[in-house]
Amino acid sequence: MTAPALPIRHRTPGIVTVAAAAGYLAAVLWITLGPVPWAQESLAENPLGILNPEAWTARSTWLGGRPLEFLMNVAMFVPLGALAAAVGRSRALLAAPFALTVGIELVQIALPDRASDPRDLVANALGAVIGIVIARAWLARRDADRPR
């Protein structure tokens, strides 16, 4: 006798989850790659962005900028890290938020009104790690609370 199949909603993400994730990803891409209504003075300072080794060691990279901007970059990637951790446990899946932030920063190098910045890359990666840790802790607690 075979065990009954789990309902579809337990095997694959629901349409609402997929739509919400797609919408969130679209918003992240718009925020990070879309046009900006203000001019950025620092665009000419570091034309190669994260590909410039000097950008990683420059004092102005780490001491410049607004703290709120750094925190917003962290916060923007927390849900992406949590989503990656909730969907699966493979290393490739967990690497997806990091690959996304590297891709965004590389594309920003080619965009005329955007700046690729090591600080943004670090903030986004930190946000993804926080999201992964939160999701893993929540999933572990949920699994521990389930009756066996």
Summary of the structure (lengths in Angstrom):
residues: 148
radius of gyration: 18.8
end to end distance: 20.9
largest distance: 69.6
contacts: 377
relative contact order: 0.15
helix: 74%
strand: 0%
